Amino acid sequence: MEKFSIIIPTMWKSELIYQMLLKYNASEFVAEIIIISNSQIDADLLKVSTLNLSKVIFYSTGRNNYVNAAWNVGSMLAKYTVVLANDDIIIHNIDLLFLGISLYKEYDLIGATVNNLANFKGIISWDKEKGFPRKSFGCFMVCRNYYKIPEVMKILCGDNWLFDHAKLVGIIGAGYIQTPISVTIKSDPEFLKIGLRDKDIYRGLFNIVS
């Protein structure tokens, strides 16, 4: 059975993280849950500790290093197949989702449909010539081969970077994941400014005009 390392960067802006920690901890497919706290105050660690979660590994530098750097750190700490998961998602039928993923080991990057009952189950191949599938990456990604994201990009375009470097990309359907999307970035106007800068940096790295 394939085992997964769940990596969750968080600033504790969404209450959904606590529900999902219980789900991850109970899943037979999840071997470890790596929480990368990007908050200056780790009072939420106490709240997490009261949940009696045996699989949680807590990492913090005591300041906000942003999501892309957190993904890089989590990937280095992970001992199993890397899953990058937002802190503002709810996954239904979690073991069915991971079972489906584990049956398709040929994909080195898998994204997921969110807020949508997809008309397919299992995993379909994504033709990279079609460009980046914006609705299927960012919230939940399985990275069997992780490519370190440049440190100059803080918040956005890390998923684009992973997509660009992946050899075989798949998308899993069936509508397992729901999310209000970008709870943290919407909570702080400064994040939006940083995100726009990240997009400019990403375009520069790949000489993207549009």
Secondary structure in CASP SS format (residue, H / E / C, confidence):
PFRMAT SS
TARGET T0000
AUTHOR 0000-0000-0000
METHOD secondary structure of the structure
MODEL  1
M C 1.00
E C 1.00
K C 1.00
F E 1.00
S E 1.00
I E 1.00
I E 1.00
I E 1.00
P E 1.00
T E 1.00
M C 1.00
W C 1.00
K C 1.00
S C 1.00
E C 1.00
L H 1.00
I H 1.00
Y H 1.00
Q H 1.00
M H 1.00
L H 1.00
L H 1.00
K H 1.00
Y H 1.00
N H 1.00
A H 1.00
S C 1.00
E C 1.00
F C 1.00
V E 1.00
A E 1.00
E E 1.00
I E 1.00
I E 1.00
I E 1.00
I E 1.00
S E 1.00
N C 1.00
S C 1.00
Q C 1.00
I C 1.00
D C 1.00
A H 1.00
D H 1.00
L H 1.00
L H 1.00
K H 1.00
V H 1.00
S H 1.00
T C 1.00
L C 1.00
N C 1.00
L C 1.00
S C 1.00
K C 1.00
V E 1.00
I E 1.00
F E 1.00
Y E 1.00
S E 1.00
T C 1.00
G C 1.00
R C 1.00
N C 1.00
N C 1.00
Y H 1.00
V H 1.00
N H 1.00
A H 1.00
A H 1.00
W H 1.00
N H 1.00
V H 1.00
G H 1.00
S H 1.00
M H 1.00
L H 1.00
A C 1.00
K C 1.00
Y C 1.00
T E 1.00
V E 1.00
V E 1.00
L E 1.00
A E 1.00
N C 1.00
D C 1.00
D C 1.00
I C 1.00
I E 1.00
I E 1.00
H C 1.00
N C 1.00
I H 1.00
D H 1.00
L H 1.00
L H 1.00
F H 1.00
L H 1.00
G H 1.00
I H 1.00
S H 1.00
L C 1.00
Y C 1.00
K C 1.00
E C 1.00
Y C 1.00
D C 1.00
L E 1.00
I E 1.00
G E 1.00
A E 1.00
T E 1.00
V E 1.00
N C 1.00
N C 1.00
L C 1.00
A C 1.00
N C 1.00
F C 1.00
K C 1.00
G C 1.00
I E 1.00
I E 1.00
S E 1.00
W C 1.00
D C 1.00
K H 1.00
E H 1.00
K H 1.00
G C 1.00
F C 1.00
P C 1.00
R H 1.00
K H 1.00
S H 1.00
F C 1.00
G C 1.00
C C 1.00
F E 1.00
M E 1.00
V E 1.00
C E 1.00
R C 1.00
N C 1.00
Y C 1.00
Y C 1.00
K C 1.00
I C 1.00
P C 1.00
E C 1.00
V C 1.00
M C 1.00
K C 1.00
I C 1.00
L C 1.00
C C 1.00
G H 1.00
D H 1.00
N H 1.00
W H 1.00
L H 1.00
F H 1.00
D H 1.00
H H 1.00
A C 1.00
K C 1.00
L C 1.00
V E 1.00
G E 1.00
I E 1.00
I E 1.00
G E 1.00
A E 1.00
G E 1.00
Y E 1.00
I E 1.00
Q E 1.00
T C 1.00
P C 1.00
I C 1.00
S C 1.00
V H 1.00
T H 1.00
I H 1.00
K H 1.00
S C 1.00
D C 1.00
P H 1.00
E H 1.00
F H 1.00
L H 1.00
K H 1.00
I H 1.00
G H 1.00
L H 1.00
R H 1.00
D H 1.00
K H 1.00
D H 1.00
I H 1.00
Y H 1.00
R H 1.00
G H 1.00
L H 1.00
F H 1.00
N C 1.00
I C 1.00
V C 1.00
S C 1.00
END
